[in-house]
């Protein structure tokens, strides 16, 4: 479903992403973790077509992102780390805009928006301007925008950071439910407990390189002293410091 | 004072880093060209003036020409100060007036004032250079001194306008505080009256420097009083700035109820558009309707058109041609600001690029959005002609057809340029504005150059679509 082949992206002298290759199957939740500046956001941006890779290929649902970016964007939902919204639109209007751009008819828009607004507990604030929203609420709107039009692929950059505990729990539940319905989910996060809990497979990126990937079981076998993903991550990144 | 220097030092560091980042090779070349042209102009004036001097009776004429420069100098300074004032009153958070570090807001304000003042010094340097050529012509060494006095005058004008703005915000503070309202209100009324009268008095330059000592003295006392009261009003304003976030939040909550009506009206009006461009037009129209400046722009430009119609004779030819010019100029001014407000720079284009939006789809919606002001202005003109001038319908239709056709061409050029140079880089905007103005003028003069410029904009359209495609975030 998602295939990254020798992906590379540099900014000047800095290799933000260096020879990353991955394959994620349909219905899988893939957790992408790494330190700040490791290359997680750059990778996701290349997958949604916001950045062009210097080398390599990205195939999403059989479509090359560079050749057919529009087709990929129609099938994928994207939520950035920092929500980018129109401040002078209400939450409802913003979601209506996104849904309209994605080609939903008015009834579909209404039904899906109302469902998402209820899910993210935005009912009271739905007609207020986004300018008045807190950071957590903006994050919810951005997530809701990613879920609109029921995409087959979700590319989420730190989706649960900034959410309240209840919403965070329900979002994780929703992601698990969606993956069972065949939606492929690729998300980055610093909240390792969440990644450990819901992801089928995990990839660890360090200084632009994918240093490890596998299921939680496989990772535990490699690091038999580690009791959690957090310990595995710290040990691995300590070992990898300066190696690349 | 120490805190003030800390802030000024930091602001200059930000400016230095910004210039290092923004001043790429292209900008340096363009700045070099502008400075070279300006230097050549000054040197040319000098060399011409050295060849001859104006006879004594020509001095008065030369001095009257200085009036234009003085107007430009004062207007530029006042504009800089007003922009500063608008910024601090409408966006105090962005101006860091509500800092969480232990620096008093008034220290931050002084730092901003200092920087604004330094900006106006640049304008003064240019004015002094221009005036020095007149010094050579008229052999009056005080021409340059005049620039300084006009500089001071513009400072007074700013003080008056600033005083007015401070008063309005201090009134807001008094109302919000709700304490001793009547006494505070009377005090506020006195301050306002003195300041407004000072500005009114000030408009008579000659009286302030009048040989009549009594008049001159009264004028100057009035000015002194206004400066003192301005100081008191600014004290009240600091009070207001402290409660600003709370006041703003309260204002926002009160305004929410209007949006439901807007939502339905705009959806109904533009809901019939094809889905290819509908979401963008509805979104942009909603954003437009919620920005006071945009609505003010439409009202002001429509007023220009109404004034043009009512002031002119009933001769259709005269009125028709001036109406075309007024409509087109109004459209140009409006559409310049409309586009820039819709995708607020970098961040929101990031959002558009992550959606399934082709370059042509985005271009089409922006083109229509640029043209909508033209429709509005033409509508105002048409209605006014029929209602106020009683024109024949067929004549009105012909005229509106001409305006709309030209408007379509201009919208085309505007959209292409704006998309081609996105993300906005200020120096390119000067070039594209010159291109648009030249196109309007040559078109109205029925010059073939306009055709070349219009064809040129097709090439720019190609660049615009390519630019959108290749934009990286």
Contacts between the chains, C-beta under 8 A, distances in Angstrom:
chain1	res1	chain2	res2	distance
A	45	B	473	6.8
A	48	B	354	5.3
A	49	B	353	7.1
A	49	B	354	7.5
A	50	B	350	6.7
A	50	B	353	5.6
A	50	B	354	6.0
A	50	B	472	6.8
A	50	B	473	4.6
A	51	B	472	5.3
A	51	B	473	6.9
A	52	B	470	7.8
A	52	B	472	6.2
A	70	B	356	5.0
A	70	B	357	7.8
A	70	B	358	5.8
A	71	B	356	7.8
A	73	B	354	6.7
A	73	B	355	6.0
A	73	B	356	4.0
A	73	B	357	7.8
A	74	B	356	4.3
A	78	B	354	4.8
A	80	B	350	7.3
A	80	B	354	7.5
A	84	B	347	5.1
A	84	B	348	6.1
A	84	B	350	5.3
A	84	B	351	4.5
A	85	B	351	7.4
A	86	B	283	6.8
A	86	B	287	6.4
A	86	B	348	6.5
A	87	B	344	8.0
A	88	B	286	7.3
A	88	B	287	5.0
A	88	B	290	4.5
A	88	B	291	7.0
A	89	B	283	6.7
A	89	B	286	6.1
A	89	B	287	6.9
A	90	B	259	6.0
A	90	B	263	7.6
A	93	B	263	6.5
A	93	B	283	7.6
A	93	B	286	6.3
A	97	B	279	5.1
A	97	B	282	7.2
A	97	B	283	4.7
A	98	B	355	7.0
A	100	B	275	6.8
A	100	B	278	6.4
A	100	B	279	3.6
A	100	B	282	7.5
A	101	B	279	4.7
A	101	B	280	7.8
A	101	B	355	5.1
A	101	B	356	7.1
A	101	B	357	6.4
A	102	B	355	7.2
A	102	B	356	6.6
A	103	B	275	6.7
A	103	B	356	8.0
A	127	B	256	6.7
A	127	B	259	6.1
A	127	B	260	6.3
A	127	B	263	7.8
A	128	B	256	5.3
A	128	B	259	8.0
A	129	B	252	7.1
A	129	B	256	7.4
A	129	B	259	7.2
A	129	B	290	7.7
A	131	B	252	7.2
A	132	B	249	7.5
A	132	B	252	5.2
A	132	B	253	7.6
